[in-house]
Amino acid sequence: MKVLAGKSFLVSALFFTLGQADDKPAEKKADKDREVHVVGIYEGFTKSDGKIHGGKARVEVRRPDKHVTLVLVSYTPVTWEISLDPKTRIEKVILGGGGKSVVKGLPEKTEVVEAFRGSKDPKLAVYAYKSDAPGFRAIVEAIDAMTKQKVANFTGIYRPDSENPLVVEDVSSDEQFSIDYPKPADPSKLPKLTFQAHREIGGKYPHEVVRSFGEFTLTGVKADTLQPLPDHVSRIVYDPVGKKHYGIYRHKLAEIDMKTKKVKELDVGLQVPEISWPADVTFDTKRERVLLTSSGGGGLLYAYSPKKDEWEVLAEKPANAIVYHPKDEIVYGLKGDFGGKMPVFQHINAKGAVVDSMTLEGPFLPGIFGLGPGTGSVQLVAAGDKLVMLINPVGLRGGEGPPPKWSYIYLLDQKTGKAQLVWKENAVK
């Protein structure tokens, strides 16, 4: 009997082990077949079948043999009407956006999560109907937090029509759908650069920005080198000849003593128009002058000679962010607008004329560029023979959607305007 019992035990153990081995591929297969699809609109249609009604949107899901989590977001309240391919299984529906929404047409016992603004747990109180909108990134981040899954695809339109449903049937390879996008370059393959720039940390409101100045490398800030800027000073630059710092203080150019933190305003007098919304400042070492760009009323590019105490206006409607590059003997600029569109990269000569212009290219999240009015979130820095761009999640921005969360450092190709991401950090803890 002992032998038989032993055999019985071995057989049971064998079946138990085989059962475990079979379960793992099944689990992996189930994970592989699980997908998250997002549908985003601004508002629903309000006329159908000869009647006027509240906003509606029709969605048809064609993902046979897949287990789908369907995320539905809108700006206005919407009734979502769902139809399914017979072989498609809906595991869950997440309702998000700016107002209360409901969903109809689901199989019984399908889980519905209310995450829109005003719900008990508004984890997805944002919307987007385009993947290049700032709100879309917030959707990706919220979905990652709620499901730990990548977005398989996004279907969006401003307003759907009553005759043609929005169809969910494809999977996208777009890198922007990944929570890790954009990914920095391998640090071991980057040049060794040290440069000085501003460290900017945002507060609850756009005007609550804490600024300091210190050394950076392409892998981030050297925290122990940072010096706080005096109150209300948003940018500084160093004059190596006069051995003075100049900076933007409120709505004026000023001399800045970084040791005592004293500020001396410089009056433009009647030589040039009054400065309105100063945006950035740099120092032209060849001509020994401060260059200041403003954005008020379209903006002006000013030049100030400390030796002569003279002002002049070089150009109208200038770039929002500027830097003089001593080795290239040229001013580089980024010109954008308050609407959050992709900036234009400019080459500017000593007279303030734009001699070359191209659209900035690179792995950018939508909405990260804050270029006005006034001092924005973007800095251009000359670093040896290279050009570096820093972006911080501070400043005023146009358009809808939540504010950005990340700080970035990019290497810019001066000739082409193409940017390579070398570092990023989540600045919102």
C-alpha positions in Angstrom: 0.0 0.0 0.0 2.8 2.3 0.7 4.2 1.8 -2.8 0.8 2.4 -4.4 0.4 5.5 -2.3 3.7 6.7 -3.5 2.8 6.1 -7.1 -0.4 7.9 -6.6 1.4 10.8 -5.1 3.9 10.9 -8.0 1.1 10.8 -10.5 -0.8 13.6 -8.7 2.4 15.7 -8.5 3.1 15.1 -12.2 -0.4 16.3 -13.2 -0.1 19.2 -10.8 3.3 20.2 -12.4 2.0 19.8 -15.9 -1.0 21.9 -15.0 1.2 24.7 -13.8 3.4 24.6 -16.9 0.3 24.9 -19.1 -1.1 27.8 -17.1 1.8 30.1 -17.8 1.5 30.2 -21.7 -2.2 30.7 -21.2 -1.6 33.7 -19.0 0.9 35.1 -21.5 -1.5 34.5 -24.4 -4.3 36.3 -22.4 -2.0 39.3 -21.8 -1.0 39.4 -25.5 -4.7 39.4 -26.5 -5.6 42.2 -24.1 -5.7 45.7 -25.7 -6.5 49.2 -24.8 -8.2 51.4 -27.4 -9.0 55.1 -27.0 -11.7 57.0 -28.7 -11.7 60.8 -28.3 -14.1 63.5 -29.5 -14.9 67.1 -28.6 -18.6 66.7 -28.7 -21.3 64.3 -29.9 -23.8 64.7 -32.7 -27.2 66.2 -31.6 -29.4 65.3 -34.5 -30.4 61.8 -35.7 -33.6 60.1 -37.0 -35.3 63.5 -37.4 -34.9 64.3 -33.7 -32.7 66.7 -31.7 -31.1 65.2 -28.5 -28.2 65.4 -26.3 -24.7 64.6 -27.6 -24.2 61.0 -28.9 -21.4 59.1 -30.5 -21.5 55.6 -32.1 -18.5 53.3 -31.9 -18.0 50.0 -33.6 -15.3 47.7 -32.2 -13.9 45.1 -34.6 -11.1 43.3 -32.7 -12.0 39.6 -33.1 -10.4 37.2 -30.5 -9.1 40.2 -28.5 -10.0 41.3 -25.0 -10.5 45.1 -25.3 -10.5 47.8 -22.7 -12.3 50.7 -24.4 -11.5 54.2 -23.2 -14.0 56.9 -24.2 -13.3 60.6 -23.7 -15.0 63.8 -24.7 -15.1 67.4 -23.7 -18.9 67.6 -23.4 -21.3 65.1 -21.9 -22.0 62.2 -24.4 -24.0 59.1 -24.7 -21.8 56.5 -26.2 -23.5 53.8 -28.3 -21.4 50.7 -28.8 -21.6 47.8 -31.3 -19.3 44.8 -31.3 -17.8 42.3 -33.7 -19.3 39.0 -32.6 -15.8 37.6 -31.6 -14.7 40.8 -29.8 -14.8 40.8 -26.0 -15.1 44.1 -24.1 -13.4 43.6 -20.7 -13.9 47.1 -19.5 -15.0 50.6 -20.5 -13.4 53.7 -18.9 -15.4 56.9 -19.3 -13.3 60.1 -19.2 -13.3 63.7 -20.2 -14.8 67.0 -19.1 -18.3 66.0 -18.2 -20.6 63.1 -17.3 -21.0 60.4 -20.0 -22.8 57.1 -20.2 -22.4 54.0 -22.4 -25.0 51.8 -24.0 -24.9 48.5 -26.0 -22.4 46.6 -23.8 -22.8 42.9 -22.9 -24.2 42.3 -19.4 -21.8 42.6 -16.5 -19.2 44.6 -18.5 -17.2 46.7 -16.0 -17.8 50.5 -16.5 -15.4 52.9 -14.8 -16.5 56.5 -14.4 -13.3 58.6 -14.4 -14.6 61.9 -15.9 -14.5 65.3 -14.2 -17.2 65.4 -11.5 -17.2 61.6 -10.9 -16.2 60.1 -7.5 -12.7 59.2 -8.8 -11.9 61.5 -11.7 -8.6 59.8 -12.8 -9.3 60.7 -16.4 -10.7 64.2 -16.3 -9.0 65.1 -19.6 -9.9 64.6 -23.3 -8.3 64.8 -26.7 -9.6 64.2 -30.2 -6.1 64.4 -31.8 -3.0 62.5 -30.8 -0.9 65.7 -31.2 -2.9 67.5 -28.5 -1.5 68.0 -25.0 -4.5 66.2 -23.5 -3.6 63.0 -25.3 -0.4 62.6 -23.3 -2.3 63.0 -20.1 -4.6 60.2 -21.3 -1.6 57.9 -22.0 -0.3 58.6 -18.5 -3.7 58.0 -16.9 -4.2 54.8 -18.7 -0.8 53.5 -17.7 -1.6 54.3 -14.1 -5.1 52.7 -14.3 -4.4 49.6 -16.4 -0.6 49.2 -16.7 -1.2 48.7 -20.4 0.0 50.5 -23.5 -2.5 52.3 -25.8 -3.0 50.0 -28.8 -4.6 52.7 -30.9 -6.4 56.0 -30.9 -9.4 57.1 -32.9 -10.4 60.7 -32.7 -12.6 63.3 -34.4 -14.0 66.7 -33.3 -17.6 65.7 -33.8 -18.8 62.3 -35.2 -21.8 62.1 -37.5 -24.9 60.1 -36.9 -24.5 57.9 -40.0 -21.0 56.7 -39.7 -19.8 55.1 -36.5 -16.2 55.5 -35.3 -14.5 52.2 -36.0 -12.0 50.6 -33.8 -10.2 47.9 -35.8 -6.4 48.6 -36.0 -3.3 48.6 -33.8 -0.8 51.3 -34.2 3.0 51.2 -33.9 3.2 54.9 -33.1 5.9 55.4 -30.4 3.9 58.3 -28.9 1.4 55.8 -27.5 4.1 54.5 -25.2 4.4 55.8 -21.6 8.2 56.0 -22.1 8.1 58.3 -25.2 10.3 60.1 -25.9 13.4 58.1 -24.8 16.8 59.9 -24.3 19.9 58.9 -26.2 22.5 56.6 -24.7 24.6 58.8 -22.4 27.8 56.9 -23.3 27.5 58.1 -26.9 27.1 61.8 -26.1 29.8 64.5 -26.2 31.1 65.6 -22.8 29.8 69.2 -22.4 29.4 71.5 -19.4 27.4 74.7 -19.7 25.6 77.2 -17.6 21.8 77.5 -17.7 18.7 78.3 -15.7 17.0 75.8 -13.5 13.3 76.5 -13.3 10.8 74.7 -11.0 7.1 75.5 -11.4 4.6 76.0 -8.7 0.8 75.6 -8.5 0.2 78.6 -10.7 2.1 79.7 -13.8 3.7 82.8 -12.1 5.0 80.7 -9.2 8.4 79.8 -10.6 11.6 79.3 -8.6 14.6 80.1 -10.7 18.3 79.4 -10.1 21.4 79.4 -12.3 24.3 76.9 -12.5 26.2 74.2 -14.3 24.6 71.5 -16.4 25.8 68.5 -18.5 23.9 66.6 -21.1 22.7 64.3 -18.3 21.2 67.0 -16.1 22.0 69.7 -13.6 24.9 69.8 -11.2 22.7 70.7 -8.2 25.6 71.9 -5.9 26.5 74.6 -8.4 23.1 76.3 -8.5 22.7 79.9 -7.2 19.3 81.4 -6.6 18.2 84.3 -8.8 17.0 87.5 -7.0 13.3 87.9 -6.7 11.5 88.8 -10.0 14.6 88.0 -12.1 13.7 85.5 -14.8 16.8 85.4 -17.0 20.5 86.4 -16.6 23.5 86.5 -18.9 27.2 87.3 -18.3 29.3 90.0 -19.8 32.8 88.6 -19.8 34.3 92.0 -20.7 32.5 94.2 -18.1 32.4 91.2 -15.8 28.7 91.9 -15.0 25.5 89.9 -15.1 22.5 91.4 -16.9 19.0 90.0 -16.7 15.3 90.4 -17.1 13.8 92.0 -14.0 10.1 92.4 -14.1 9.6 94.3 -17.4 13.1 95.8 -17.7 16.7 95.0 -18.4 18.8 95.2 -15.2 22.3 94.8 -13.9 22.4 91.8 -11.5 24.9 91.4 -8.7 24.8 87.6 -8.1 26.8 88.0 -4.8 24.7 90.6 -3.1 21.5 89.8 -5.1 21.1 93.6 -5.8 19.3 94.7 -8.9 19.8 97.9 -10.8 17.2 98.7 -13.4 18.4 100.1 -16.8 16.2 102.9 -18.2 15.7 102.8 -22.0 14.9 106.5 -21.9 13.5 107.9 -25.1 15.9 106.2 -27.4 13.7 103.2 -28.1 10.1 102.1 -27.3 9.4 100.9 -23.8 10.0 97.2 -23.2 6.9 95.2 -23.0 6.9 91.5 -21.9 10.7 90.9 -22.2 11.2 87.2 -23.1 14.9 86.4 -23.3 18.4 87.9 -23.1 21.8 87.0 -24.4 25.2 88.6 -24.8 27.0 89.3 -28.1 30.6 89.0 -27.1 32.0 90.2 -30.4 30.1 93.5 -30.3 30.0 93.7 -26.5 26.2 94.3 -26.3 23.2 92.8 -24.6 20.5 91.5 -26.9 17.0 91.4 -25.5 13.9 90.1 -27.1 10.3 91.0 -26.1 6.9 89.7 -27.0 4.5 92.6 -26.2 2.7 94.0 -29.2 4.4 91.6 -31.5 7.8 92.2 -29.8 11.1 93.9 -30.6 14.7 92.8 -30.6 16.7 95.3 -28.6 20.5 95.9 -28.5 22.1 97.6 -25.5 25.8 98.7 -25.3 26.9 98.9 -21.7 30.1 100.9 -22.7 28.1 103.6 -24.5 24.9 103.2 -22.5 23.0 103.2 -25.8 19.9 101.4 -27.0 18.7 100.5 -30.5 16.0 98.3 -32.0 17.3 95.8 -34.5 14.1 94.0 -35.6 10.3 93.7 -35.1 8.5 90.5 -34.2 11.6 88.6 -33.1 12.2 85.1 -31.9 11.0 84.3 -28.4 14.1 82.5 -27.2 17.6 83.6 -28.4 21.3 82.9 -27.8 24.5 84.3 -29.3 26.9 81.6 -30.3 30.5 82.9 -30.1 32.0 80.2 -32.2 29.4 80.4 -35.0 29.2 84.2 -34.6 25.4 84.1 -35.1 22.3 84.4 -33.0 20.0 81.4 -32.9 16.4 81.8 -32.1 13.2 79.9 -31.6 10.0 81.7 -32.7 6.6 80.4 -31.7 3.2 81.6 -30.6 0.9 81.3 -27.6 -1.1 78.6 -29.4 1.5 75.9 -28.7 2.5 75.1 -32.4 5.9 73.7 -33.3 8.5 76.6 -33.1 10.6 77.8 -36.0 14.4 77.6 -35.6 16.1 80.8 -36.9 19.6 82.0 -37.8 19.8 85.7 -37.1 22.6 88.0 -38.2 24.2 91.0 -36.4 21.6 93.4 -37.8 18.7 91.3 -36.5 17.8 89.9 -39.9 16.6 86.3 -40.2 19.0 84.7 -42.7 17.7 81.1 -42.4 14.6 79.5 -41.0 13.3 76.0 -40.5 10.7 74.1 -38.5 12.2 72.5 -35.4 12.2 68.7 -35.6 12.6 66.1 -32.9 10.8 63.8 -30.5 8.6 66.3 -28.7 5.5 65.8 -26.7 2.6 68.1 -27.7 2.3 71.2 -25.6 5.8 71.3 -24.1 6.8 74.6 -25.7 5.8 77.6 -23.7 7.0 80.6 -25.7 5.1 83.5 -24.5 4.1 86.0 -23.7 7.1 87.0 -21.7 9.8 84.6 -20.4 8.9 81.1 -21.6 10.0 77.6 -20.7 12.6 77.3 -23.4 16.3 78.1 -23.2 18.9 78.0 -26.0 22.5 77.7 -24.7 25.8 77.7 -26.6 28.0 74.9 -25.3 31.4 74.8 -26.9 30.7 74.3 -30.6 27.3 72.7 -29.9 23.9 74.2 -29.3 21.7 72.9 -26.4 18.0 73.5 -25.8 16.5 73.1 -22.3 12.7 72.9 -21.8 11.1 73.2 -18.3 7.4 72.8 -17.4 6.9 76.4 -16.4 5.4 79.5 -17.9 2.2 80.4 -19.7 0.8 78.2 -22.4 -2.0 78.4 -24.9 -4.6 75.7 -25.8 -6.4 73.2 -23.7 -5.0 70.3 -21.7 -3.1 69.9 -18.5 0.3 71.5 -18.1 3.5 69.5 -19.0 5.3 67.6 -16.3 8.8 67.0 -17.7 12.0 68.8 -18.0 14.2 68.1 -21.1 17.6 68.7 -22.5 18.1 68.4 -26.3 21.2 68.7 -28.6 20.3 70.9 -31.6 21.9 70.6 -35.0 22.5 74.3 -35.9 22.3 73.6 -39.6 19.1 71.5 -39.8 17.2 72.4 -36.7 16.9 68.7 -35.8 16.9 67.9 -32.0 18.2 64.9 -30.2 16.8 64.2 -26.7 19.6 63.5 -24.3 17.9 63.8 -20.9 14.5 64.1 -19.2 13.2 64.3 -15.7 9.7 64.3 -14.2 9.6 67.7 -12.5 6.2 67.2 -10.9 6.7 65.1 -7.8 
